[in-house]
Structures are given as structure tokens and as C-alpha cells.
């Protein structure tokens, strides 16, 4: 896999405050990397350094082999960058703004007009093309930000919270766009919406207090949870104690807990020992002992839990 | 060069899509007229000269140029568009020069809009067109120097009001620096050479000699180096402050 973005020990200090603390990672062509982390974890600062907006205090960021500190203009020309909140010149119309971006990106005349038309159709901006940006809804503003980022068809895209504040349809549209472009580009997307990581990212990193805390596919991250692969059973309260006793001795089950649900039934959680699949075991224990249950399911664990666990006690600054 | 023009064009677009440009030009023209005819007693002098017209330019610029300059960088920082601008494949210098160029051209347009007064004085008498032409050039250069100070102040704060007041204050010091009002303030503590430098950088003194028809090469150099210095300071300020 061709490496497109390479961060090595990237750090940023603001006075005594360490915003980003030695982040190293690589992103290859075809990858969509999710940047996860609580607010203030250093996601935006990291992205701003790669995009050439902030100078790193230490470490290097390279895009397609070019160091952003040494050749910022080259790096910026290879990048499509959408800043948090996609700031744009509000007094301009969408068309005038995109024309300006196209000109700075080296497209002019007919080539610029054709490309703007293509992008506008792809991003579905036709209806607002001649309106000024200040009157657009949040969803449209975000799309304008997206349009300016992909206008020059860059090999690397960096999108800072592209779906923040959008409604579910708009989120879906942005995700579809990302998926469509993924094969040809290296894309970094920051978010704190974890379902988004599962939906679009091929890999995710978790950042907390400026440090890289975890790096892997969402499946790999889920494995970090003790509850990963746990089996949940819902039974009537009167059979719960008996069931727990039987389940505790079952093979591959490392722990059993029970909680009362709001409707009076009991929910039993059997935690798996390591990566052992215990769904069948638990099922047969229940059948052998003729314990009636109303629900039986395996819990993959969710990324929210991984996120909370890894970043717990983490960042206190917003 | 290409980038400068693209950025300047975008900036000018913003001036003219809002009523700002037209209000500014209208007020500038009206005030130069009012000052020339009422305070400058243009008719009573009985001379075919635009000296009363030009002599008010430093004072008008003191008020109006900081108003043009205040939004140059403060607004970019406040609205966050500075992040959009500086992640485009341009250098900070491109951005600083491009935006300055737009503001300067805009002041040029305002200044050019006062041309009826040149026609008037030519109709009434036989003025020295060379002096008038030079005075226009001198006034334009002075506007650039005021603007570059304003651009720097604007880069230092995200608050436009502070940018305006700071720019007006610094411009005032440079306008008046040949006079005791300013020099006495520095004489108490600054070394002599600094006082001399300040005394020599008075916009008012330089501009007055220009309007009397004596534009020396060193006056041009003075205004251009003022612009270069303040724009360099602007670049430093933008880089230092952009993320704050």
C-alpha cells in the first residue's frame, strides 16, 4: 500500500500547554482513517499541522513524501482540507467562492467552470449555487466546505468533523461521498461520532491528551473491551439465581453479572474468557437446564465503550 | 504574482458586494469636498491650486483608512476563514500582499473619485497640473502607508474596534511625529537618535512638501519603505497570531 501521509513524532506546544504529544502514524492510499478523541484531545491541532496551518513544535508531517515544514505550498496543493465548521467567505456566492478556490488551485477559465459544475453536481449544490453562503443552512455550508476540499481532486483529504451538526440524511450523504472517493485517496476524518467510524473508516486511531492511545480497525478496537463477545440473556426474576449458578461453571465463561431491568426481568451478562465464542455454550447450558429466556444475544461491545474506557479520566480542557 | 491578484480580486469582491465600498467612497468624496470648500476656503483664496484639498488628506485618512484596514485580518480570524485562506497553496506573504493590494486599490478608487475637483479648478483657472498629479501620487502613497499600519494592527487582534483604534493611534503618531506634541513624549525617555528617526518619519511633513510641488525621490522611498516595513510586520503577526 502506497503511503500518502506520514506523521513522525508530531508535537505541538502552546506555551506550557502540550496540545499534541508525539503522534506517529501513516495513512495509505485507499484508507479512511478515523480520528477519534474527546473534545480538546488534539485532533484538530494535529490536522491543522498536517494541513500547513500550524507549524509543528517537533516532529514531521509528510504528505506524498513532502515535508509540510519544508515545502508547505506543495503539501497544501496535494491536500484537500476542510476545517472544523467549514469556514467560508460568507459574503460570497457559492459560485464565486468555488471560482476563487479553483483559481488559487491553478484552474481557470473553462477548465475551472467544468470542474466546478462536476463537483457541484456530485455534492448536490445546484440549488444554492448563486446564493450567498451566509444564508445557507448548516448542511449546505458543510457541503460547500466539502466541495472546496475536493475541487482539485487531491490525493489526500483531511476532513475535520465533516458531519458535525448535520441531520441523519445529510450525514448519510457525506458518508456516501467519502466511501465513493475512498479507493483513490487517503482520507483522514475526525469525529466523535463512533457509528461514523464503523460506517466509513477502514481504520481508527484514538487520541487523548495529545497522545495516540489506540490504532486499529474498529474490530480490533472492540477487542480491547472486556465485554467484547459477552453474551446477554434476559430471564424471569425467579429463575435468575439458578441460571447464574449454572452459567458460572460453564466453559469459557470468565464472569457472570446480573442486573434488574425496568420491567422486573433480570438481565444476565456472561463475559467471555479472552476471544472464546461462548454463545453456543451459554445456549446449551440454558437448554440443558430448561431455563426459559426471552432474549439471548452476543454483545460485540460498542466503540463508545472502547472510547470511554481508553480516554477515561482523559482530557479536561475543551 | 498570480496568487496576489487572485487574493486581491476576492478581497475587492467583498468590498463591492456590501454597501461598504459605496458608503466609504461617498463619504470620502463628500468630506474632501466639504473640507476644501468650507474649511479650506477654496474660493476665497482666489488661487487655482488644490493645496487646500490635499492638505486635509492626512486628517481624513486618519479616520477613514483605519476603517478600511480594520477588517483585513481581524475578520478573517474572527470568522475562521483565515484557516481556509492559509491552507490554500499560497504563502502568508502572498495573502498579506494580496489583501493589502486590494485595500490600496480600493483607496485609489476613492481617491480617483475626487477627480471632479481637478476639473473644477482647471475650469476656474490655470493650475499647475504637474503639482496636482504629483500630489495625487503622494496622497496615494500616504494612504498606502496608513493602510499598512492598519493591516498590521488588524493582524494583531480579532476585535475590529481595537484594530481601528490602535491603527488610528499609531497613524496619528506617524502623522504628527514632526511636531512637539509627539516628540516631547519621546524626548523624556528615548535616545536622541530614536527621536530624530521619529521626527523624520512624519507623514505630515513629507506630504506637505509634496503638495507644494516638491516631491523628492526620497519621499517616495520613505512611503514605500514604510509600507514594506509594516507589511513585513503584518506577515510576522499573522503567522504568530493565526491560531490564537
Interface residues (C-beta under 8 A of the other chain):
Chain A: X14 X48 X51 X52 X53 X54 X72 X73 X74 X76 X77 X79 X81 X83 X85 X87 X88 X89 X90 X91 X92 X96 X100 X101 X103 X104 X105 X106 X132 X148
Chain B: X3 X6 X7 X9 X10 X13 X14 X17 X18 X79 X80 X81 X83 X84 X86 X87 X88 X89 X90 X91 X242 X243
